[in-house]
Amino acid sequence: MLTIQRTALQSVLKWTGARKLSPGRDDEMESVVEQSPYQCDRCGATNVVAAPLVYGQGTHTYSTRFSSGTTQSFSAQSASPPRPQGYFRPIVLWGPAAIFFSLWTFIGLGSILEFRRLTLFKVDLACVFLGLCLASFTGLLVSFRKVTRYNREVYPRLRWNWEHTYICRRCGNSQFIPS
């Protein structure tokens, strides 16, 4: 029985890369201590863990009969990963303006085509609405391009930096370790 425990302990030590604290004898079980290769720059503590680990340990989901959700500790909230940008905000900002101005452009152009006698003011007004419609659609497309560029170029780098950020559990100092 003791040899099975010893071989299991040795395989765990080999798998985790941990060192033995005490050599022990054959009839005693050896204790295992995980040694962190990193130290905090501010306080010198060796209790430094990765930001994804802090986030994962502090985030819990729950489900009851009438509700479900997620709870987070303050440390998990501060160690949250970066999020990609969505397309909802540009649609909310530029979409109603584009719809409004395109509607009035079609109404203005329809009235010009329907009534042959027209004044110069109606043509100018239809041209103003057409310009505002084109400007709002251009703003929508530029916003979509910015979101796409951020999600394709900036977000992966931020995510990689977050995955290589380590947080001291003693003083809360975060440090970037690109290993």
BALOBA-1460 file (C-alpha; in Angstrom, 3 decimals):
// residues 179
<rec num="1" residu="m" x="0.000" y="0.000" z="0.000"/>
<rec num="2" residu="l" x="2.819" y="2.372" z="0.870"/>
<rec num="3" residu="t" x="4.634" y="1.663" z="-2.408"/>
<rec num="4" residu="i" x="1.485" y="2.485" z="-4.387"/>
<rec num="5" residu="q" x="1.162" y="5.805" z="-2.535"/>
<rec num="6" residu="r" x="4.856" y="6.552" z="-3.102"/>
<rec num="7" residu="t" x="4.676" y="5.842" z="-6.841"/>
<rec num="8" residu="a" x="1.509" y="7.923" z="-7.124"/>
<rec num="9" residu="l" x="3.239" y="10.774" z="-5.269"/>
<rec num="10" residu="q" x="6.306" y="10.516" z="-7.508"/>
<rec num="11" residu="s" x="4.178" y="10.670" z="-10.643"/>
<rec num="12" residu="v" x="2.371" y="13.743" z="-9.288"/>
<rec num="13" residu="l" x="5.724" y="15.341" z="-8.486"/>
<rec num="14" residu="k" x="7.026" y="14.597" z="-11.953"/>
<rec num="15" residu="w" x="3.822" y="15.870" z="-13.608"/>
<rec num="16" residu="t" x="3.605" y="19.142" z="-11.631"/>
<rec num="17" residu="g" x="7.330" y="19.810" z="-11.475"/>
<rec num="18" residu="a" x="7.062" y="20.431" z="-7.723"/>
<rec num="19" residu="r" x="9.929" y="19.904" z="-5.333"/>
<rec num="20" residu="k" x="9.961" y="17.840" z="-2.158"/>
<rec num="21" residu="l" x="10.121" y="19.715" z="1.126"/>
<rec num="22" residu="s" x="11.469" y="16.874" z="3.200"/>
<rec num="23" residu="p" x="13.196" y="13.729" z="1.950"/>
<rec num="24" residu="g" x="11.265" y="11.536" z="4.395"/>
<rec num="25" residu="r" x="11.755" y="7.857" z="5.125"/>
<rec num="26" residu="d" x="10.212" y="4.805" z="3.507"/>
<rec num="27" residu="d" x="7.448" y="4.523" z="6.102"/>
<rec num="28" residu="e" x="6.407" y="8.223" z="5.943"/>
<rec num="29" residu="m" x="4.626" y="10.002" z="3.170"/>
<rec num="30" residu="e" x="6.473" y="12.968" z="1.722"/>
<rec num="31" residu="s" x="4.905" y="16.404" z="1.670"/>
<rec num="32" residu="v" x="4.639" y="18.343" z="-1.565"/>
<rec num="33" residu="v" x="5.078" y="22.075" z="-1.863"/>
<rec num="34" residu="e" x="4.471" y="23.864" z="-5.140"/>
<rec num="35" residu="q" x="7.196" y="26.380" z="-5.791"/>
<rec num="36" residu="s" x="6.302" y="29.379" z="-7.919"/>
<rec num="37" residu="p" x="9.168" y="30.498" z="-10.132"/>
<rec num="38" residu="y" x="7.914" y="34.110" z="-9.925"/>
<rec num="39" residu="q" x="8.134" y="36.656" z="-7.144"/>
<rec num="40" residu="c" x="6.234" y="39.893" z="-6.717"/>
<rec num="41" residu="d" x="8.199" y="42.985" z="-7.681"/>
<rec num="42" residu="r" x="6.602" y="45.058" z="-4.924"/>
<rec num="43" residu="c" x="6.483" y="42.823" z="-1.832"/>
<rec num="44" residu="g" x="8.686" y="39.859" z="-2.809"/>
<rec num="45" residu="a" x="6.019" y="37.238" z="-2.062"/>
<rec num="46" residu="t" x="5.986" y="34.015" z="-4.068"/>
<rec num="47" residu="n" x="2.188" y="33.771" z="-4.028"/>
<rec num="48" residu="v" x="1.899" y="35.012" z="-7.615"/>
<rec num="49" residu="v" x="-0.816" y="33.505" z="-9.825"/>
<rec num="50" residu="a" x="-2.012" y="34.057" z="-13.383"/>
<rec num="51" residu="a" x="-4.881" y="36.489" z="-14.001"/>
<rec num="52" residu="p" x="-7.022" y="33.813" z="-15.737"/>
<rec num="53" residu="l" x="-6.726" y="31.675" z="-12.611"/>
<rec num="54" residu="v" x="-7.843" y="34.542" z="-10.351"/>
<rec num="55" residu="y" x="-10.740" y="35.235" z="-12.696"/>
<rec num="56" residu="g" x="-11.752" y="31.569" z="-12.875"/>
<rec num="57" residu="q" x="-11.573" y="30.996" z="-9.127"/>
<rec num="58" residu="g" x="-13.602" y="34.118" z="-8.329"/>
<rec num="59" residu="t" x="-16.372" y="33.602" z="-10.884"/>
<rec num="60" residu="h" x="-19.220" y="31.281" z="-9.916"/>
<rec num="61" residu="t" x="-22.469" y="30.506" z="-11.665"/>
<rec num="62" residu="y" x="-25.627" y="29.609" z="-9.822"/>
<rec num="63" residu="s" x="-29.016" y="28.335" z="-10.799"/>
<rec num="64" residu="t" x="-32.155" y="28.156" z="-8.724"/>
<rec num="65" residu="r" x="-35.712" y="27.339" z="-9.605"/>
<rec num="66" residu="f" x="-36.599" y="30.938" z="-10.524"/>
<rec num="67" residu="s" x="-33.292" y="32.562" z="-11.432"/>
<rec num="68" residu="s" x="-29.771" y="31.942" z="-12.567"/>
<rec num="69" residu="g" x="-26.725" y="34.104" z="-12.882"/>
<rec num="70" residu="t" x="-23.089" y="34.662" z="-12.143"/>
<rec num="71" residu="t" x="-21.384" y="36.033" z="-9.058"/>
<rec num="72" residu="q" x="-17.866" y="37.402" z="-8.960"/>
<rec num="73" residu="s" x="-15.463" y="38.399" z="-6.247"/>
<rec num="74" residu="f" x="-13.787" y="41.801" z="-6.376"/>
<rec num="75" residu="s" x="-10.476" y="40.237" z="-7.362"/>
<rec num="76" residu="a" x="-12.170" y="38.370" z="-10.218"/>
<rec num="77" residu="q" x="-13.794" y="41.592" z="-11.392"/>
<rec num="78" residu="s" x="-10.452" y="43.381" z="-11.416"/>
<rec num="79" residu="a" x="-8.811" y="40.458" z="-13.263"/>
<rec num="80" residu="s" x="-11.520" y="40.141" z="-15.895"/>
<rec num="81" residu="p" x="-10.411" y="39.457" z="-19.466"/>
<rec num="82" residu="p" x="-10.712" y="42.040" z="-22.224"/>
<rec num="83" residu="r" x="-13.833" y="41.753" z="-24.325"/>
<rec num="84" residu="p" x="-14.209" y="42.105" z="-28.089"/>
<rec num="85" residu="q" x="-16.273" y="45.045" z="-29.247"/>
<rec num="86" residu="g" x="-19.754" y="44.418" z="-30.548"/>
<rec num="87" residu="y" x="-21.691" y="45.894" z="-33.434"/>
<rec num="88" residu="f" x="-24.680" y="46.897" z="-31.300"/>
<rec num="89" residu="r" x="-23.424" y="50.365" z="-30.357"/>
<rec num="90" residu="p" x="-22.772" y="51.572" z="-33.946"/>
<rec num="91" residu="i" x="-26.191" y="50.271" z="-34.985"/>
<rec num="92" residu="v" x="-27.874" y="52.124" z="-32.120"/>
<rec num="93" residu="l" x="-25.924" y="55.329" z="-32.804"/>
<rec num="94" residu="w" x="-26.060" y="55.480" z="-36.603"/>
<rec num="95" residu="g" x="-29.001" y="53.227" z="-37.505"/>
<rec num="96" residu="p" x="-31.919" y="55.485" z="-36.516"/>
<rec num="97" residu="a" x="-30.313" y="58.497" z="-38.220"/>
<rec num="98" residu="a" x="-29.716" y="56.503" z="-41.404"/>
<rec num="99" residu="i" x="-33.303" y="55.224" z="-41.428"/>
<rec num="100" residu="f" x="-34.750" y="58.673" z="-40.663"/>
<rec num="101" residu="f" x="-32.797" y="60.489" z="-43.365"/>
<rec num="102" residu="s" x="-33.334" y="57.773" z="-45.979"/>
<rec num="103" residu="l" x="-37.081" y="57.865" z="-45.281"/>
<rec num="104" residu="w" x="-37.240" y="61.639" z="-45.755"/>
<rec num="105" residu="t" x="-35.051" y="61.407" z="-48.843"/>
<rec num="106" residu="f" x="-37.495" y="58.958" z="-50.464"/>
<rec num="107" residu="i" x="-40.457" y="61.105" z="-49.419"/>
<rec num="108" residu="g" x="-38.803" y="64.214" z="-50.879"/>
<rec num="109" residu="l" x="-37.798" y="62.527" z="-54.121"/>
<rec num="110" residu="g" x="-41.270" y="60.979" z="-54.429"/>
<rec num="111" residu="s" x="-42.946" y="64.332" z="-54.055"/>
<rec num="112" residu="i" x="-40.624" y="65.881" z="-56.648"/>
<rec num="113" residu="l" x="-41.402" y="63.114" z="-59.145"/>
<rec num="114" residu="e" x="-45.131" y="63.188" z="-58.390"/>
<rec num="115" residu="f" x="-45.640" y="66.930" z="-58.665"/>
<rec num="116" residu="r" x="-44.207" y="68.393" z="-61.845"/>
<rec num="117" residu="r" x="-44.457" y="71.933" z="-60.623"/>
<rec num="118" residu="l" x="-41.802" y="72.227" z="-58.055"/>
<rec num="119" residu="t" x="-39.950" y="74.943" z="-56.367"/>
<rec num="120" residu="l" x="-36.239" y="75.154" z="-55.940"/>
<rec num="121" residu="f" x="-36.662" y="74.738" z="-52.165"/>
<rec num="122" residu="k" x="-38.043" y="71.199" z="-52.510"/>
<rec num="123" residu="v" x="-35.129" y="70.070" z="-54.656"/>
<rec num="124" residu="d" x="-32.638" y="71.625" z="-52.257"/>
<rec num="125" residu="l" x="-34.368" y="70.016" z="-49.286"/>
<rec num="126" residu="a" x="-34.320" y="66.592" z="-50.962"/>
<rec num="127" residu="c" x="-30.595" y="67.054" z="-51.733"/>
<rec num="128" residu="v" x="-29.893" y="67.988" z="-48.096"/>
<rec num="129" residu="f" x="-31.703" y="64.871" z="-46.874"/>
<rec num="130" residu="l" x="-29.842" y="62.768" z="-49.441"/>
<rec num="131" residu="g" x="-26.507" y="64.177" z="-48.211"/>
<rec num="132" residu="l" x="-27.429" y="63.526" z="-44.580"/>
<rec num="133" residu="c" x="-28.529" y="59.985" z="-45.490"/>
<rec num="134" residu="l" x="-25.219" y="59.292" z="-47.227"/>
<rec num="135" residu="a" x="-23.298" y="60.808" z="-44.283"/>
<rec num="136" residu="s" x="-25.121" y="58.614" z="-41.761"/>
<rec num="137" residu="f" x="-24.531" y="55.460" z="-43.832"/>
<rec num="138" residu="t" x="-20.863" y="56.442" z="-44.162"/>
<rec num="139" residu="g" x="-20.662" y="56.897" z="-40.381"/>
<rec num="140" residu="l" x="-22.222" y="53.465" z="-39.899"/>
<rec num="141" residu="l" x="-19.736" y="51.815" z="-42.258"/>
<rec num="142" residu="v" x="-16.757" y="53.612" z="-40.677"/>
<rec num="143" residu="s" x="-17.897" y="52.475" z="-37.218"/>
<rec num="144" residu="f" x="-18.241" y="48.885" z="-38.474"/>
<rec num="145" residu="r" x="-14.713" y="49.032" z="-39.913"/>
<rec num="146" residu="k" x="-13.326" y="50.336" z="-36.597"/>
<rec num="147" residu="v" x="-15.011" y="47.543" z="-34.647"/>
<rec num="148" residu="t" x="-13.793" y="44.930" z="-37.141"/>
<rec num="149" residu="r" x="-10.234" y="46.287" z="-37.028"/>
<rec num="150" residu="y" x="-10.230" y="46.299" z="-33.207"/>
<rec num="151" residu="n" x="-11.533" y="42.713" z="-33.030"/>
<rec num="152" residu="r" x="-9.048" y="41.489" z="-35.632"/>
<rec num="153" residu="e" x="-5.861" y="43.358" z="-34.615"/>
<rec num="154" residu="v" x="-6.081" y="44.878" z="-31.131"/>
<rec num="155" residu="y" x="-8.218" y="42.389" z="-29.182"/>
<rec num="156" residu="p" x="-5.995" y="39.286" z="-29.761"/>
<rec num="157" residu="r" x="-2.966" y="41.191" z="-28.426"/>
<rec num="158" residu="l" x="-4.900" y="42.399" z="-25.362"/>
<rec num="159" residu="r" x="-6.093" y="38.847" z="-24.738"/>
<rec num="160" residu="w" x="-2.535" y="37.489" z="-25.010"/>
<rec num="161" residu="n" x="-1.295" y="40.165" z="-22.568"/>
<rec num="162" residu="w" x="-4.090" y="39.256" z="-20.142"/>
<rec num="163" residu="e" x="-3.160" y="35.576" z="-20.316"/>
<rec num="164" residu="h" x="0.449" y="36.466" z="-19.425"/>
<rec num="165" residu="t" x="-0.395" y="38.811" z="-16.544"/>
<rec num="166" residu="y" x="0.320" y="37.555" z="-13.038"/>
<rec num="167" residu="i" x="-1.205" y="38.940" z="-9.851"/>
<rec num="168" residu="c" x="0.296" y="38.831" z="-6.372"/>
<rec num="169" residu="r" x="-2.237" y="37.490" z="-3.893"/>
<rec num="170" residu="r" x="-0.517" y="39.288" z="-1.046"/>
<rec num="171" residu="c" x="-0.405" y="42.903" z="-2.242"/>
<rec num="172" residu="g" x="-2.501" y="42.797" z="-5.441"/>
<rec num="173" residu="n" x="0.301" y="43.966" z="-7.722"/>
<rec num="174" residu="s" x="-0.085" y="42.822" z="-11.304"/>
<rec num="175" residu="q" x="2.901" y="42.228" z="-13.543"/>
<rec num="176" residu="f" x="3.303" y="41.169" z="-17.146"/>
<rec num="177" residu="i" x="5.552" y="38.124" z="-17.589"/>
<rec num="178" residu="p" x="5.898" y="37.110" z="-21.270"/>
<rec num="179" residu="s" x="7.087" y="33.551" z="-20.746"/>
